Amino acid sequence: MIRAVLADATPLYAAADESDSYHERSLRELRDLIDDQRQVLVAYPTLLETHSLVLKHMGTISASRWLSYMADMTLVNPVAEDYRQAMMKVQAFSDQNISLFDATVATVAARLGLEVWTYDHHFDVMRVPVWR
């Protein structure tokens, strides 16, 4: 069994953006994860979402640099059933502003038995174990 967490976009983006209010926290937690010998896994949808955020808010040079850092990460490809379950999860919590990105991360985490590294309260709403 691997010791790992599945990263959400919030800490990944925060680590990249020095002006983000969670920047220092994300760097500290990343060091804690490394010290605890936990692998940080990133689902492909999270890679896409975070890249879009970095590109939009920080520009092309920062987005390119961010992608070079991500090349060393272990990427996880959701399976078709993860997407089906994520769509059902979004519908089940239709009173919440839960993105399909987050619902997909939640279903992948459940399938792999992993906690999610996130600052997004929607994972608590979806009853997903969150790494803290």
Buried (B, 14 or more C-beta within 10 A) or exposed (E): EEEBBBBBBBBBBBBBBEEBEBBEBBBEBBEEBEEEEBBBBBBEBBBEBBBBBBBEBBEEEBBEBBBEEBEEBEEBEBEEEBBEBBBEBBEEBEEBEBBBBBBBBBBBBBBBEBBBBBBBEBBEBBEBBBBE
